[in-house]
């Protein structure tokens, strides 16, 4: 099943907050594929850090909880 957010709710933008680049490196291939599909379909992608930092994960959880 493909990701098609524009068909579900066309008036809502999909914004992604990525805690750090490469977070998906240790994921299973099918999880990585789905993740990249989601990022490609999003209207905007915010990368909080170029590399892993504990604070990046904490900020992304806070951002997600305020939506």
C-alpha positions as CSV (number, residue, x, y, z in Angstrom):
1,X,0.0,0.0,0.0
2,X,1.4,3.4,-1.0
3,X,1.3,6.5,1.1
4,X,-1.1,9.0,-0.4
5,X,-1.8,11.8,2.2
6,X,-3.2,14.1,-0.4
7,X,-6.1,11.7,-1.1
8,X,-7.0,11.3,2.6
9,X,-7.2,15.0,3.4
10,X,-6.2,17.3,0.5
11,X,-6.4,20.5,2.6
12,X,-3.9,19.4,5.2
13,X,-0.1,19.6,4.6
14,X,2.2,16.8,5.7
15,X,5.2,18.1,7.6
16,X,7.9,15.8,8.8
17,X,10.3,16.5,11.7
18,X,13.4,14.2,11.4
19,X,15.5,14.1,14.5
20,X,18.7,13.6,12.6
21,X,19.9,12.5,9.2
22,X,20.4,8.8,8.9
23,X,18.1,7.8,11.7
24,X,16.8,5.0,9.5
25,X,20.2,3.4,8.9
26,X,19.6,0.4,11.2
27,X,16.0,-0.1,10.2
28,X,14.8,-3.1,8.1
29,X,14.8,-2.4,4.4
30,X,11.0,-2.3,4.1
31,X,10.8,0.3,7.0
32,X,13.4,2.4,5.2
33,X,11.5,2.3,2.0
34,X,8.2,3.4,3.7
35,X,10.1,6.1,5.6
36,X,11.6,7.5,2.4
37,X,8.2,7.3,0.6
38,X,6.7,9.4,3.4
39,X,9.5,12.0,3.2
40,X,9.1,12.2,-0.5
41,X,5.3,12.8,-0.2
42,X,5.6,15.4,2.5
43,X,5.2,19.1,1.9
44,X,8.1,20.0,4.1
45,X,10.9,18.1,5.9
46,X,12.6,19.6,8.9
47,X,15.9,18.0,9.9
48,X,16.8,18.9,13.4
49,X,20.4,17.8,13.4
50,X,22.9,16.5,10.9
51,X,23.9,13.7,13.3
52,X,22.5,12.0,16.4
53,X,22.1,14.1,19.5
54,X,19.9,13.1,22.4
55,X,18.4,16.6,22.4
56,X,17.3,16.1,18.7
57,X,15.1,13.2,19.7
58,X,13.7,15.1,22.7
59,X,12.8,18.1,20.5
60,X,11.1,15.8,17.9
61,X,8.9,14.2,20.6
62,X,7.9,17.6,21.9
63,X,7.0,18.8,18.4
64,X,5.0,15.7,17.8
65,X,3.1,16.1,21.1
66,X,2.0,19.6,20.3
67,X,0.3,18.8,17.0
